[in-house]
Amino acid sequence: MRELGLEPYQPRPKRCPTQAAPGPIPDLVGRDFTADAPGEKLVGDITYVPTGEGWLYLATVIDCCTKEVIGYAMDDHYQTPLISRAVRNAARNRKLAQGAIFHSDSEYVKYRMFPAS
Protein backbone atom coordinates (compact mmCIF):
# COMPACT_ATOMS: atom_id res chain seq x y z
CA MET A 1 0.00 0.00 0.00
CA ARG A 2 2.84 2.37 0.87
CA GLU A 3 4.49 1.79 -2.51
CA LEU A 4 1.24 2.75 -4.25
CA GLY A 5 0.68 5.76 -1.99
CA LEU A 6 -2.47 4.27 -0.48
CA GLU A 7 -3.55 5.13 3.04
CA PRO A 8 -6.10 3.18 5.11
CA TYR A 9 -9.33 4.93 5.97
CA GLN A 10 -11.36 4.03 9.06
CA PRO A 11 -14.66 5.93 9.26
CA ARG A 12 -15.40 7.40 12.68
CA PRO A 13 -18.79 6.83 14.30
CA LYS A 14 -21.25 9.63 13.78
CA ARG A 15 -21.96 11.04 17.22
CA CYS A 16 -25.26 12.76 17.78
CA PRO A 17 -25.33 15.29 20.57
CA THR A 18 -27.55 14.39 23.48
CA GLN A 19 -29.41 16.80 25.66
CA ALA A 20 -28.25 16.66 29.27
CA ALA A 21 -30.68 17.07 32.12
CA PRO A 22 -30.48 20.38 33.98
CA GLY A 23 -28.42 20.30 37.17
CA PRO A 24 -26.66 17.40 38.87
CA ILE A 25 -28.47 14.07 38.92
CA PRO A 26 -28.21 12.03 42.13
CA ASP A 27 -26.73 8.55 41.99
CA LEU A 28 -29.70 6.51 43.25
CA VAL A 29 -27.74 3.23 43.05
CA GLY A 30 -24.63 4.25 44.98
CA ARG A 31 -22.46 1.70 43.11
CA ASP A 32 -24.51 -1.15 44.68
CA PHE A 33 -25.62 -3.28 41.74
CA THR A 34 -27.53 -5.86 43.77
CA ALA A 35 -31.24 -5.97 44.52
CA ASP A 36 -33.39 -7.99 46.93
CA ALA A 37 -36.18 -8.65 44.41
CA PRO A 38 -36.61 -8.56 40.63
CA GLY A 39 -37.83 -5.29 39.14
CA GLU A 40 -36.49 -3.02 41.91
CA LYS A 41 -33.19 -1.86 40.47
CA LEU A 42 -32.30 -1.78 36.77
CA VAL A 43 -29.12 -0.72 35.00
CA GLY A 44 -28.51 0.03 31.36
CA ASP A 45 -25.84 0.68 28.81
CA ILE A 46 -25.51 1.54 25.14
CA THR A 47 -23.09 -0.01 22.71
CA TYR A 48 -22.60 0.53 19.01
CA VAL A 49 -21.84 -2.01 16.35
CA PRO A 50 -20.34 -1.19 12.95
CA THR A 51 -22.38 -2.61 10.07
CA GLY A 52 -22.16 -2.35 6.30
CA GLU A 53 -24.91 0.29 6.38
CA GLY A 54 -23.47 2.37 9.24
CA TRP A 55 -23.55 2.19 13.02
CA LEU A 56 -26.20 0.23 14.91
CA TYR A 57 -26.82 1.40 18.48
CA LEU A 58 -28.03 -1.13 21.07
CA ALA A 59 -29.49 0.00 24.40
CA THR A 60 -29.97 -2.69 27.06
CA VAL A 61 -31.75 -2.83 30.42
CA ILE A 62 -30.52 -5.37 33.00
CA ASP A 63 -32.28 -6.38 36.23
CA CYS A 64 -29.79 -6.17 39.13
CA CYS A 65 -31.44 -9.06 41.02
CA THR A 66 -31.55 -11.66 38.25
CA LYS A 67 -28.75 -10.19 36.05
CA GLU A 68 -31.00 -10.81 33.02
CA VAL A 69 -31.42 -8.49 30.06
CA ILE A 70 -35.11 -7.66 30.39
CA GLY A 71 -35.36 -4.98 27.71
CA TYR A 72 -33.47 -3.67 24.71
CA ALA A 73 -33.86 -1.42 21.70
CA MET A 74 -31.83 -0.85 18.53
CA ASP A 75 -31.66 2.11 16.17
CA ASP A 76 -29.35 4.04 13.86
CA HIS A 77 -29.00 6.92 16.34
CA TYR A 78 -27.84 7.39 19.92
CA GLN A 79 -30.51 9.65 21.38
CA THR A 80 -32.87 9.61 24.35
CA PRO A 81 -35.80 7.92 22.48
CA LEU A 82 -33.59 4.84 22.04
CA ILE A 83 -33.09 4.58 25.80
CA SER A 84 -36.77 5.27 26.48
CA ARG A 85 -37.79 2.44 24.14
CA ALA A 86 -35.45 0.02 25.91
CA VAL A 87 -36.93 0.98 29.30
CA ARG A 88 -40.51 0.68 27.98
CA ASN A 89 -39.67 -2.77 26.59
CA ALA A 90 -38.29 -3.79 29.99
CA ALA A 91 -41.50 -2.61 31.69
CA ARG A 92 -43.55 -4.55 29.14
CA ASN A 93 -41.50 -7.73 29.61
CA ARG A 94 -41.31 -7.76 33.42
CA LYS A 95 -43.38 -6.49 36.32
CA LEU A 96 -41.44 -3.61 37.84
CA ALA A 97 -41.70 -2.57 41.47
CA GLN A 98 -43.27 0.72 42.55
CA GLY A 99 -40.35 3.16 42.85
CA ALA A 100 -38.06 1.04 40.63
CA ILE A 101 -34.76 2.73 39.76
CA PHE A 102 -33.04 2.74 36.36
CA HIS A 103 -29.35 3.67 36.37
CA SER A 104 -26.94 4.31 33.52
CA ASP A 105 -23.39 5.62 33.60
CA SER A 106 -24.59 8.53 31.47
CA GLU A 107 -25.34 11.63 33.51
CA TYR A 108 -28.68 12.18 31.81
CA VAL A 109 -30.18 8.71 32.22
CA LYS A 110 -30.78 8.25 35.96
CA TYR A 111 -34.34 8.36 37.07
CA ARG A 112 -37.05 6.63 39.02
CA MET A 113 -39.31 4.48 36.88
CA PHE A 114 -42.42 5.22 38.93
CA PRO A 115 -42.96 7.65 41.81
CA ALA A 116 -42.17 6.06 45.15
CA SER A 117 -45.27 5.58 47.28
OpenMM code with the backbone's topology and positions (N, CA, C; nanometers):
from openmm import Vec3, app, unit

residues = "MET ARG GLU LEU GLY LEU GLU PRO TYR GLN PRO ARG PRO LYS ARG CYS PRO THR GLN ALA ALA PRO GLY PRO ILE PRO ASP LEU VAL GLY ARG ASP PHE THR ALA ASP ALA PRO GLY GLU LYS LEU VAL GLY ASP ILE THR TYR VAL PRO THR GLY GLU GLY TRP LEU TYR LEU ALA THR VAL ILE ASP CYS CYS THR LYS GLU VAL ILE GLY TYR ALA MET ASP ASP HIS TYR GLN THR PRO LEU ILE SER ARG ALA VAL ARG ASN ALA ALA ARG ASN ARG LYS LEU ALA GLN GLY ALA ILE PHE HIS SER ASP SER GLU TYR VAL LYS TYR ARG MET PHE PRO ALA SER".split()
positions = [
    Vec3(0.0824, -0.1180, 0.0000),
    Vec3(0.0000, 0.0000, 0.0000),
    Vec3(0.0880, 0.1260, 0.0000),
    Vec3(0.1953, 0.1206, 0.0792),
    Vec3(0.2836, 0.2368, 0.0875),
    Vec3(0.3470, 0.2667, -0.0485),
    Vec3(0.3872, 0.1602, -0.1201),
    Vec3(0.4486, 0.1794, -0.2507),
    Vec3(0.3524, 0.2448, -0.3491),
    Vec3(0.2237, 0.2177, -0.3364),
    Vec3(0.1237, 0.2745, -0.4252),
    Vec3(0.0687, 0.4075, -0.3744),
    Vec3(0.1152, 0.4503, -0.2547),
    Vec3(0.0675, 0.5762, -0.1995),
    Vec3(-0.0722, 0.5676, -0.1408),
    Vec3(-0.1137, 0.4461, -0.1044),
    Vec3(-0.2469, 0.4270, -0.0480),
    Vec3(-0.2421, 0.4397, 0.1041),
    Vec3(-0.3446, 0.4994, 0.1596),
    Vec3(-0.3549, 0.5130, 0.3041),
    Vec3(-0.4869, 0.4509, 0.3502),
    Vec3(-0.4853, 0.3775, 0.4617),
    Vec3(-0.6099, 0.3181, 0.5112),
    Vec3(-0.7042, 0.4264, 0.5619),
    Vec3(-0.8326, 0.3993, 0.5496),
    Vec3(-0.9333, 0.4933, 0.5971),
    Vec3(-1.0300, 0.4186, 0.6870),
    Vec3(-1.0438, 0.4623, 0.8102),
    Vec3(-1.1360, 0.4029, 0.9063),
    Vec3(-1.2406, 0.5079, 0.9412),
    Vec3(-1.3647, 0.4918, 0.8944),
    Vec3(-1.4659, 0.5934, 0.9261),
    Vec3(-1.4925, 0.5993, 1.0759),
    Vec3(-1.5102, 0.7193, 1.1261),
    Vec3(-1.5399, 0.7404, 1.2675),
    Vec3(-1.6912, 0.7334, 1.2879),
    Vec3(-1.7350, 0.6868, 1.4061),
    Vec3(-1.8794, 0.6827, 1.4302),
    Vec3(-1.9381, 0.8226, 1.4337),
    Vec3(-2.0565, 0.8347, 1.3750),
    Vec3(-2.1252, 0.9628, 1.3785),
    Vec3(-2.1850, 0.9787, 1.5173),
    Vec3(-2.1481, 1.0824, 1.5861),
    Vec3(-2.1959, 1.1043, 1.7219),
    Vec3(-2.3011, 1.2138, 1.7202),
    Vec3(-2.4178, 1.1792, 1.7690),
    Vec3(-2.5264, 1.2757, 1.7778),
    Vec3(-2.5236, 1.3374, 1.9166),
    Vec3(-2.5328, 1.4677, 1.9242),
    Vec3(-2.5327, 1.5289, 2.0565),
    Vec3(-2.6581, 1.4915, 2.1338),
    Vec3(-2.6411, 1.4689, 2.2627),
    Vec3(-2.7548, 1.4389, 2.3479),
    Vec3(-2.7827, 1.5594, 2.4349),
    Vec3(-2.9029, 1.5663, 2.4836),
    Vec3(-2.9408, 1.6796, 2.5656),
    Vec3(-2.9330, 1.6376, 2.7115),
    Vec3(-2.8442, 1.6999, 2.7867),
    Vec3(-2.8247, 1.6665, 2.9269),
    Vec3(-2.9361, 1.7260, 3.0121),
    Vec3(-2.9670, 1.6565, 3.1197),
    Vec3(-3.0680, 1.7071, 3.2122),
    Vec3(-3.0113, 1.8270, 3.2877),
    Vec3(-3.0972, 1.9214, 3.3252),
    Vec3(-3.0475, 2.0377, 3.3978),
    Vec3(-3.0041, 2.0004, 3.5391),
    Vec3(-2.8906, 2.0524, 3.5806),
    Vec3(-2.8418, 2.0305, 3.7167),
    Vec3(-2.7855, 1.8916, 3.7389),
    Vec3(-2.7231, 1.8717, 3.8558),
    Vec3(-2.6664, 1.7397, 3.8869),
    Vec3(-2.7758, 1.6387, 3.9149),
    Vec3(-2.7510, 1.5151, 3.8734),
    Vec3(-2.8469, 1.4074, 3.8920),
    Vec3(-2.7926, 1.3157, 4.0006),
    Vec3(-2.8712, 1.2875, 4.1040),
    Vec3(-2.8210, 1.2032, 4.2126),
    Vec3(-2.7996, 1.0591, 4.1679),
    Vec3(-2.7009, 0.9955, 4.2263),
    Vec3(-2.6734, 0.8547, 4.1988),
    Vec3(-2.7614, 0.7723, 4.2922),
    Vec3(-2.8739, 0.7237, 4.2435),
    Vec3(-2.9696, 0.6508, 4.3254),
    Vec3(-2.9240, 0.5086, 4.3574),
    Vec3(-2.8227, 0.4603, 4.2852),
    Vec3(-2.7744, 0.3230, 4.3049),
    Vec3(-2.6583, 0.3187, 4.4033),
    Vec3(-2.5765, 0.4209, 4.4062),
    Vec3(-2.4630, 0.4255, 4.4982),
    Vec3(-2.3626, 0.3136, 4.4758),
    Vec3(-2.3416, 0.2748, 4.3498),
    Vec3(-2.2464, 0.1696, 4.3107),
    Vec3(-2.2809, 0.0330, 4.3686),
    Vec3(-2.4035, 0.0144, 4.4179),
    Vec3(-2.4508, -0.1145, 4.4682),
    Vec3(-2.5415, -0.1751, 4.3614),
    Vec3(-2.4897, -0.2699, 4.2862),
    Vec3(-2.5621, -0.3284, 4.1739),
    Vec3(-2.6284, -0.4606, 4.2098),
    Vec3(-2.6759, -0.4702, 4.3334),
    Vec3(-2.7527, -0.5856, 4.3770),
    Vec3(-2.8931, -0.5376, 4.4132),
    Vec3(-2.9869, -0.6298, 4.4138),
    Vec3(-3.1240, -0.5975, 4.4520),
    Vec3(-3.1840, -0.7181, 4.5232),
    Vec3(-3.2756, -0.6913, 4.6156),
    Vec3(-3.3389, -0.7989, 4.6927),
    Vec3(-3.4457, -0.8731, 4.6137),
    Vec3(-3.5096, -0.8034, 4.5184),
    Vec3(-3.6179, -0.8649, 4.4414),
    Vec3(-3.6102, -0.8169, 4.2970),
    Vec3(-3.6600, -0.8981, 4.2038),
    Vec3(-3.6615, -0.8562, 4.0635),
    Vec3(-3.7477, -0.7312, 4.0435),
    Vec3(-3.7052, -0.6465, 3.9510),
    Vec3(-3.7829, -0.5288, 3.9144),
    Vec3(-3.7637, -0.4083, 4.0025),
    Vec3(-3.6734, -0.4153, 4.1010),
    Vec3(-3.6492, -0.3020, 4.1906),
    Vec3(-3.5417, -0.2078, 4.1382),
    Vec3(-3.4336, -0.2655, 4.0893),
    Vec3(-3.3193, -0.1861, 4.0466),
    Vec3(-3.2732, -0.2367, 3.9106),
    Vec3(-3.2682, -0.1447, 3.8133),
    Vec3(-3.2296, -0.1778, 3.6767),
    Vec3(-3.1115, -0.0922, 3.6357),
    Vec3(-3.0249, -0.1482, 3.5542),
    Vec3(-2.9122, -0.0722, 3.5001),
    Vec3(-2.9142, -0.0862, 3.3487),
    Vec3(-2.8520, 0.0079, 3.2804),
    Vec3(-2.8511, 0.0031, 3.1355),
    Vec3(-2.7220, 0.0548, 3.0774),
    Vec3(-2.7020, 0.0218, 2.9532),
    Vec3(-2.5845, 0.0681, 2.8812),
    Vec3(-2.6178, 0.0720, 2.7333),
    Vec3(-2.5363, 0.1448, 2.6590),
    Vec3(-2.5514, 0.1536, 2.5140),
    Vec3(-2.4194, 0.1142, 2.4504),
    Vec3(-2.4273, 0.0336, 2.3477),
    Vec3(-2.3088, -0.0014, 2.2708),
    Vec3(-2.3403, 0.0202, 2.1243),
    Vec3(-2.2378, 0.0380, 2.0441),
    Vec3(-2.2605, 0.0535, 1.9014),
    Vec3(-2.1796, -0.0492, 1.8246),
    Vec3(-2.2413, -0.0938, 1.7161),
    Vec3(-2.1842, -0.2012, 1.6354),
    Vec3(-2.1694, -0.1509, 1.4924),
    Vec3(-2.0491, -0.1606, 1.4350),
    Vec3(-2.0344, -0.1190, 1.2952),
    Vec3(-2.0997, -0.2216, 1.2027),
    Vec3(-2.1765, -0.1736, 1.1059),
    Vec3(-2.2380, -0.2614, 1.0067),
    Vec3(-2.2050, -0.2067, 0.8682),
    Vec3(-2.2395, -0.2797, 0.7671),
    Vec3(-2.2161, -0.2352, 0.6302),
    Vec3(-2.2973, -0.1116, 0.5934),
    Vec3(-2.4049, -0.0862, 0.6671),
    Vec3(-2.4912, 0.0288, 0.6384),
    Vec3(-2.4693, 0.1443, 0.7355),
    Vec3(-2.3733, 0.1330, 0.8243),
    Vec3(-2.3471, 0.2374, 0.9240),
    Vec3(-2.3492, 0.1765, 1.0630),
    Vec3(-2.3594, 0.2631, 1.1631),
    Vec3(-2.3554, 0.2188, 1.3017),
    Vec3(-2.4936, 0.1772, 1.3494),
    Vec3(-2.4979, 0.0686, 1.4259),
    Vec3(-2.6198, 0.0229, 1.4907),
    Vec3(-2.5996, 0.0412, 1.6403),
    Vec3(-2.6908, 0.1133, 1.7048),
    Vec3(-2.6821, 0.1399, 1.8479),
    Vec3(-2.7769, 0.0469, 1.9222),
    Vec3(-2.7273, -0.0168, 2.0273),
    Vec3(-2.8035, -0.1127, 2.1065),
    Vec3(-2.8081, -0.0645, 2.2505),
    Vec3(-2.9288, -0.0389, 2.3004),
    Vec3(-2.9486, -0.0003, 2.4403),
    Vec3(-3.0077, -0.1201, 2.5135),
    Vec3(-2.9500, -0.1554, 2.6290),
    Vec3(-2.9969, -0.2691, 2.7061),
    Vec3(-3.0393, -0.2262, 2.8455),
    Vec3(-3.1303, -0.3028, 2.9036),
    Vec3(-3.1750, -0.2833, 3.0419),
    Vec3(-3.1575, -0.4168, 3.1133),
    Vec3(-3.0836, -0.4161, 3.2250),
    Vec3(-3.0524, -0.5374, 3.2997),
    Vec3(-3.1102, -0.5264, 3.4405),
    Vec3(-3.1745, -0.6329, 3.4867),
    Vec3(-3.2276, -0.6375, 3.6230),
    Vec3(-3.1122, -0.6736, 3.7174),
    Vec3(-3.0919, -0.5944, 3.8214),
    Vec3(-2.9793, -0.6170, 3.9133),
    Vec3(-2.9978, -0.7416, 4.0001),
    Vec3(-3.1206, -0.7858, 4.0209),
    Vec3(-3.1440, -0.9056, 4.1021),
    Vec3(-3.1130, -1.0322, 4.0229),
    Vec3(-3.1703, -1.0436, 3.9041),
    Vec3(-3.1548, -1.1658, 3.8252),
    Vec3(-3.0384, -1.1610, 3.7267),
    Vec3(-2.9852, -1.0411, 3.7017),
    Vec3(-2.8752, -1.0195, 3.6046),
    Vec3(-2.9183, -1.0536, 3.4620),
    Vec3(-3.0481, -1.0533, 3.4350),
    Vec3(-3.1001, -1.0813, 3.3017),
    Vec3(-3.1220, -0.9522, 3.2243),
    Vec3(-3.1029, -0.9595, 3.0922),
    Vec3(-3.1420, -0.8491, 3.0059),
    Vec3(-3.2930, -0.8596, 2.9910),
    Vec3(-3.3653, -0.7596, 3.0427),
    Vec3(-3.5110, -0.7656, 3.0389),
    Vec3(-3.5703, -0.6710, 2.9347),
    Vec3(-3.4876, -0.5870, 2.8756),
    Vec3(-3.5355, -0.4984, 2.7708),
    Vec3(-3.4199, -0.4498, 2.6853),
    Vec3(-3.4498, -0.4231, 2.5600),
    Vec3(-3.3475, -0.3675, 2.4710),
    Vec3(-3.4157, -0.2940, 2.3576),
    Vec3(-3.3390, -0.2115, 2.2895),
    Vec3(-3.3859, -0.1422, 2.1697),
    Vec3(-3.2654, -0.1158, 2.0811),
    Vec3(-3.2896, -0.1118, 1.9498),
    Vec3(-3.1835, -0.0850, 1.8533),
    Vec3(-3.2291, 0.0247, 1.7579),
    Vec3(-3.1341, 0.1069, 1.7136),
    Vec3(-3.1663, 0.2109, 1.6172),
    Vec3(-3.0376, 0.2609, 1.5530),
    Vec3(-3.0528, 0.3490, 1.4543),
    Vec3(-2.9353, 0.4035, 1.3863),
    Vec3(-2.8908, 0.5362, 1.4479),
    Vec3(-2.9422, 0.5694, 1.5655),
    Vec3(-2.9000, 0.6918, 1.6343),
    Vec3(-2.8866, 0.6647, 1.7838),
    Vec3(-2.8107, 0.7508, 1.8490),
    Vec3(-2.7845, 0.7392, 1.9920),
    Vec3(-2.8475, 0.8607, 2.0581),
    Vec3(-2.9775, 0.8533, 2.0785),
    Vec3(-3.0508, 0.9647, 2.1379),
    Vec3(-3.1447, 0.9101, 2.2445),
    Vec3(-3.2021, 0.9999, 2.3227),
    Vec3(-3.2872, 0.9615, 2.4349),
    Vec3(-3.4024, 0.8688, 2.3960),
    Vec3(-3.4712, 0.8863, 2.2815),
    Vec3(-3.5796, 0.7921, 2.2481),
    Vec3(-3.5350, 0.6464, 2.2414),
    Vec3(-3.4104, 0.6210, 2.2063),
    Vec3(-3.3585, 0.4841, 2.2040),
    Vec3(-3.3597, 0.4264, 2.3450),
    Vec3(-3.3130, 0.5026, 2.4415),
    Vec3(-3.3091, 0.4576, 2.5803),
    Vec3(-3.4511, 0.4401, 2.6334),
    Vec3(-3.5377, 0.5346, 2.6021),
    Vec3(-3.6767, 0.5270, 2.6483),
    Vec3(-3.7452, 0.4007, 2.5958),
    Vec3(-3.7201, 0.3650, 2.4700),
    Vec3(-3.7787, 0.2438, 2.4139),
    Vec3(-3.7294, 0.1193, 2.4863),
    Vec3(-3.6001, 0.1168, 2.5191),
    Vec3(-3.5449, 0.0019, 2.5913),
    Vec3(-3.6092, -0.0114, 2.7293),
    Vec3(-3.6298, 0.1008, 2.7973),
    Vec3(-3.6927, 0.0978, 2.9297),
    Vec3(-3.8392, 0.0569, 2.9180),
    Vec3(-3.9102, 0.1085, 2.8187),
    Vec3(-4.0507, 0.0685, 2.7984),
    Vec3(-4.0604, -0.0815, 2.7678),
    Vec3(-3.9675, -0.1329, 2.6884),
    Vec3(-3.9671, -0.2767, 2.6588),
    Vec3(-3.9429, -0.3578, 2.7858),
    Vec3(-3.8545, -0.3102, 2.8716),
    Vec3(-3.8291, -0.3792, 2.9988),
    Vec3(-3.9554, -0.3814, 3.0842),
    Vec3(-4.0270, -0.2683, 3.0905),
    Vec3(-4.1504, -0.2609, 3.1691),
    Vec3(-4.2594, -0.3499, 3.1093),
    Vec3(-4.2574, -0.3670, 2.9789),
    Vec3(-4.3545, -0.4551, 2.9141),
    Vec3(-4.3215, -0.6024, 2.9400),
    Vec3(-4.1929, -0.6347, 2.9465),
    Vec3(-4.1497, -0.7735, 2.9611),
    Vec3(-4.1531, -0.8241, 3.1042),
    Vec3(-4.1368, -0.7360, 3.2011),
    Vec3(-4.1314, -0.7759, 3.3424),
    Vec3(-4.2149, -0.6811, 3.4269),
    Vec3(-4.2670, -0.7333, 3.5365),
    Vec3(-4.3377, -0.6491, 3.6320),
    Vec3(-4.2327, -0.5746, 3.7134),
    Vec3(-4.2392, -0.4427, 3.7114),
    Vec3(-4.1438, -0.3607, 3.7841),
    Vec3(-4.2065, -0.3115, 3.9145),
    Vec3(-4.1231, -0.2999, 4.0163),
    Vec3(-4.1695, -0.2566, 4.1475),
    Vec3(-4.2047, -0.1080, 4.1465),
    Vec3(-4.2971, -0.0694, 4.2352),
    Vec3(-4.3266, 0.0720, 4.2547),
    Vec3(-4.1989, 0.1385, 4.3062),
    Vec3(-4.1580, 0.2480, 4.2460),
    Vec3(-4.0348, 0.3165, 4.2850),
    Vec3(-3.9091, 0.2532, 4.2284),
    Vec3(-3.9223, 0.1684, 4.1249),
    Vec3(-3.8057, 0.1044, 4.0630),
    Vec3(-3.7090, 0.2115, 4.0122),
    Vec3(-3.5809, 0.1794, 4.0160),
    Vec3(-3.4758, 0.2728, 3.9756),
    Vec3(-3.4068, 0.2194, 3.8516),
    Vec3(-3.3844, 0.3071, 3.7532),
    Vec3(-3.3042, 0.2743, 3.6359),
    Vec3(-3.1793, 0.3603, 3.6410),
    Vec3(-3.0624, 0.2978, 3.6275),
    Vec3(-2.9346, 0.3675, 3.6366),
    Vec3(-2.8519, 0.3391, 3.5124),
    Vec3(-2.7890, 0.4434, 3.4617),
    Vec3(-2.6939, 0.4311, 3.3517),
    Vec3(-2.5719, 0.5134, 3.3880),
    Vec3(-2.4579, 0.4822, 3.3298),
    Vec3(-2.3390, 0.5617, 3.3598),
    Vec3(-2.3458, 0.6990, 3.2951),
    Vec3(-2.4409, 0.7215, 3.2072),
    Vec3(-2.4587, 0.8530, 3.1469),
    Vec3(-2.5263, 0.9452, 3.2474),
    Vec3(-2.4824, 1.0680, 3.2526),
    Vec3(-2.5340, 1.1626, 3.3509),
    Vec3(-2.6789, 1.2018, 3.3269),
    Vec3(-2.7324, 1.1747, 3.2101),
    Vec3(-2.8684, 1.2184, 3.1808),
    Vec3(-2.9697, 1.1051, 3.1840),
    Vec3(-2.9273, 0.9853, 3.2268),
    Vec3(-3.0183, 0.8714, 3.2221),
    Vec3(-3.0302, 0.8047, 3.3589),
    Vec3(-3.0532, 0.8822, 3.4639),
    Vec3(-3.0776, 0.8252, 3.5955),
    Vec3(-3.2119, 0.8771, 3.6414),
    Vec3(-3.3049, 0.7896, 3.6599),
    Vec3(-3.4342, 0.8359, 3.7066),
    Vec3(-3.5134, 0.7223, 3.7696),
    Vec3(-3.6145, 0.7613, 3.8442),
    Vec3(-3.7046, 0.6626, 3.9024),
    Vec3(-3.8074, 0.6250, 3.7966),
    Vec3(-3.8355, 0.4963, 3.7878),
    Vec3(-3.9311, 0.4484, 3.6882),
    Vec3(-4.0720, 0.4959, 3.7208),
    Vec3(-4.1099, 0.4818, 3.8471),
    Vec3(-4.2422, 0.5222, 3.8931),
    Vec3(-4.2228, 0.6016, 4.0219),
    Vec3(-4.3108, 0.6929, 4.0555),
    Vec3(-4.2962, 0.7648, 4.1811),
    Vec3(-4.3004, 0.6672, 4.2983),
    Vec3(-4.2160, 0.6898, 4.3959),
    Vec3(-4.2165, 0.6059, 4.5147),
    Vec3(-4.3428, 0.6369, 4.5950),
    Vec3(-4.4050, 0.5331, 4.6518),
    Vec3(-4.5267, 0.5575, 4.7278),
    Vec3(-4.4989, 0.5593, 4.8763),
] * unit.nanometer
topology = app.Topology()
chain = topology.addChain("A")
for resn in residues:
    res = topology.addResidue(resn, chain)
    for name in ("N", "CA", "C"):
        topology.addAtom(name, app.Element.getBySymbol(name[0]), res)
